């Protein structure tokens, strides 16, 4: 993952959830642990080795479908769900 993309994930993790305006459109409950900024924060913590990549963190990464609606509402134009999905796939690939 490029440095620019990592910075976008970091930025999202500390964003005040401006994208949440998109949630009512698709009927997603307002649960803090399912917000894109929280999932981005998990990603940021794992990337920087502050926390381990556990089953609980993996569960958060697998629930990105619930926040894809936020993509079009991001005032910065970031596609964080795509970045996190790509990064999570990298974690699953065997190291050569």
C-alpha positions as CSV (number, residue, x, y, z in Angstrom):
1,X,0.0,0.0,0.0
2,X,1.3,3.4,-0.9
3,X,2.1,6.1,1.7
4,X,-0.7,8.3,0.3
5,X,-3.2,5.5,0.9
6,X,-2.0,4.9,4.4
7,X,-2.4,8.6,5.2
8,X,-6.0,8.4,3.9
9,X,-6.7,5.6,6.3
10,X,-5.1,7.5,9.2
11,X,-7.0,10.6,8.3
12,X,-10.3,8.7,8.1
13,X,-9.7,7.1,11.5
14,X,-9.6,10.5,13.2
15,X,-12.4,12.1,11.1
16,X,-15.5,13.2,13.0
17,X,-17.7,10.8,10.8
18,X,-18.9,13.3,8.3
19,X,-19.8,10.4,6.1
20,X,-22.4,9.1,8.5
21,X,-25.0,11.2,6.7
22,X,-25.1,8.3,4.2
23,X,-26.2,5.8,6.8
24,X,-30.0,6.5,6.8
25,X,-30.1,6.0,3.0
26,X,-29.4,2.3,3.4
27,X,-30.9,1.7,6.8
28,X,-27.7,1.0,8.6
29,X,-27.9,1.3,12.4
30,X,-25.7,4.0,14.0
31,X,-23.4,1.6,15.9
32,X,-20.0,3.2,16.6
33,X,-18.0,0.0,16.1
34,X,-19.4,-0.3,12.6
35,X,-18.6,3.2,11.5
36,X,-15.9,3.6,8.8
37,X,-13.7,5.8,11.0
38,X,-13.7,3.1,13.7
39,X,-12.8,0.4,11.2
40,X,-10.1,2.7,9.7
41,X,-8.7,3.2,13.2
42,X,-8.5,-0.6,13.7
43,X,-6.7,-0.8,10.4
44,X,-4.3,2.0,11.4
45,X,-3.5,0.4,14.7
46,X,-2.8,-3.0,13.1
47,X,-0.6,-1.4,10.4
48,X,1.5,0.3,13.0
49,X,1.6,-2.8,15.2
50,X,-0.2,-1.1,18.1
51,X,-2.6,-4.1,18.2
52,X,-2.5,-7.6,16.8
53,X,-4.6,-8.8,13.9
54,X,-7.1,-10.8,15.8
55,X,-10.4,-12.5,14.9
56,X,-12.2,-9.5,16.3
57,X,-10.3,-7.1,14.1
58,X,-10.8,-9.4,11.1
59,X,-14.6,-9.3,11.9
60,X,-14.5,-5.5,11.6
61,X,-12.7,-5.7,8.3
62,X,-15.2,-8.2,7.0
63,X,-18.1,-5.8,7.7
64,X,-17.1,-3.2,5.2
65,X,-20.3,-3.7,3.2
66,X,-22.2,-1.7,5.8
67,X,-20.1,1.4,5.2
68,X,-19.6,1.4,1.5
69,X,-22.4,3.9,1.3
70,X,-20.1,6.3,3.1
71,X,-17.8,6.4,0.1
72,X,-19.9,8.9,-1.9
73,X,-20.5,11.0,1.2
74,X,-16.8,11.5,2.0
75,X,-16.0,15.2,1.5
76,X,-12.4,14.2,0.8
77,X,-13.2,11.7,-1.9
78,X,-11.4,8.8,-0.2
79,X,-12.4,5.2,-1.0
80,X,-11.5,3.8,2.4
81,X,-13.5,0.6,2.1
82,X,-11.5,-0.3,-1.0
83,X,-8.2,0.5,0.7
84,X,-9.0,-1.6,3.8
85,X,-10.3,-4.5,1.7
86,X,-7.0,-4.5,-0.4
87,X,-4.9,-4.2,2.8
88,X,-6.8,-7.1,4.5
89,X,-6.2,-9.2,1.4
90,X,-2.5,-8.5,1.6
91,X,-2.5,-9.7,5.2
92,X,-4.0,-13.1,4.1
93,X,-1.5,-13.7,1.3
94,X,1.4,-15.9,2.2
95,X,4.8,-14.3,2.5
96,X,7.3,-15.4,-0.2
